[in-house]
Amino acid sequence: MSENTEVKNVKNDNVLEVKDLSVIYKTDERTVYAVSHINFALKEREAIGLVGETGAGKTTTALSIMRLLPERTGKVTGGEILLHGENLLDFPKDRMRMARGEQISMIFQDPMSALNPVISVGDQILESLEIHNHDNKTKAELDARVDELFELVGIPANRKVEYPHQFSGGMKQRIVIAIALACEPEVLIADEPTTALDVTIQAQVLALMEELRDKLGMAMIMITHDLGIVAETCDKVAVMYAGEIIEMGSLVDIFEGENHHPYTVGLFNAIPNLEVETERLSPIDGMMPDPADLPPGCNFAPRCPYATDACNAGTPEAVEVNPGHTIACLRFREGK
């Protein structure tokens, strides 16, 4: 009796859980298998980095969580996306619209296209506050919150009357961050937030996001192909390839551990080492497979230097090589 009571009283402190999520893009001509059976979870203040080459399924994962997949072609074919135990995929459209910005928010990849060029940046932040104005705050109170958000991201509040074209790329990104943080969401998704920025501004934006995550207590999903950004901002890492998470672990597991998926090894080998003079980097041979025509067995097998006939015959299941560190590769099966 006491054992059953203990089981029932176990607290799930995950803010967000993605369980067995699969997504396709379907047209009259072909079906693209963009995401396949991925799993991860986030606690308060925890950050996970989704890394991998272009086309790995990182942005599709984010759009699925936000319920922003293209209506005509994108479809979640399986799995759950749980926010405090409630499946976002079951939310009616009106409720999901309220969840966006208030509970889950997203910093989109390109600040140039994320902002409306004919509306002042202050009004674009104000719009989000008005949509989620459950406390019936006055216009003056909402304007004060806009000023506060500008100061929070390091922009003078008197610039709120200006338009996007009057700001630099770094400033635009700060405004996009302000919009995403306006309602203090519990989960922040950052999709390549520094791609369009120069190195100096990148560092400033990353430092700002880290500061705000600690201050507001948000969980964060950082989508990037830059392992340096992951090392600076994340607590754990999920390596994606051809729509699958092929390795996942803590920051220490991925950056300092001994066991790695061959693809993860390839990603690290492709990073230039400024302390060692080398003529060439070590790129991963081959190309990402066509997601509409995936190879049999392991998706990485055609590019893997360790591939055997067995790799082409069966899809590898994730193996826990040490607590919390999983690798989907036949080389790490028990007894191998």
Phi, psi and omega in degrees: 000312180296325179296317180296322179297319180297319180297317181293331184269003177295126184268129174267108184263018176284132174283316183227137175227127173253119187239117172051041185283131175229139183222139175234157166245122186238128173238180179295334186265327183200166178242123180259123179269090191279321181222137185224108169053054180263151182220133169195164181218156181226136172261171178303135180070001181273144179235134176242138176260125172262114185238158180151171180292166173302133181094005182284342180110010184294308182293324177299321177300315180296314180296328177293317179297321180280354186056047181239022175296148176305127187297324185283327188244329185272140181208132171280119184261352179184158175101183181224152172233103189259125173250110186051040175087352179262134184280113180299332181292343179264355182292136170299158184304318182296319180290323179293325178298323179285329179293325178293130181090318183273318181248321178229132181226161186222134171265114184281161192297320187243106180296337180296320183263348182281339182259144178281120186290343185252009177237137180299150184295327178296318179293330179290325174288318181301323181303316179296319180294323180292322179297323184254029183276069183288336182270006179053048177291151180285166178301321180295321180292321179292320177297322178295323177293323175300313179301319181297320180293321177299314179296325181299322181263011172081029177239132178303134184297336182289353178271003183294342181275354182275171184250160185309322184293348181270004182241152174287171179300318179295320178294319177301317180296323177296323178293319177299320177296318179300319178297317181295329184264359189308318184256017178050065183293159178279332180231128177244127176255122180247109184263102180047056189291348183242008185302319186271008186251153176285168190300318182296315180291326176306311182299320180294316181294317180296319178297320178297314181297320179296318179297317181289326177298315179293320183290318185265350178074026183281150162275153185219140171249116180257114180261122183198161170255002185260108181293335176296319177296319179299315181299330184274333191239345192250157176263328177217167189225137172240117180269121182253143176212126178049044175086000182240151170272111185261346174206139178212139179186183177290168178302320179294318179304314186283320186268337184233350182291163182272329184263130180213152171294144179306328178292319177299318176302317179297321178298316180291325179292339181273000178273127179293139177256110185287347181270347182238131178278118177228151181282321185220155171282175179247084182290159175282125180297148175083189183232157173303135181294156175295119183294349175268353181214066184288147181289159175291152178073220182288129181296333183271350185308318180298341182249356190272129179288348182252007186297141176236178178300327181296328180294331180274352185262329185218149179281125182288138174269153180293134179245135178277107183277335166203167188309120178081356181248112183243147179223130179263084182205136182296339179295341184252017173294155180303129179093352180270000000 
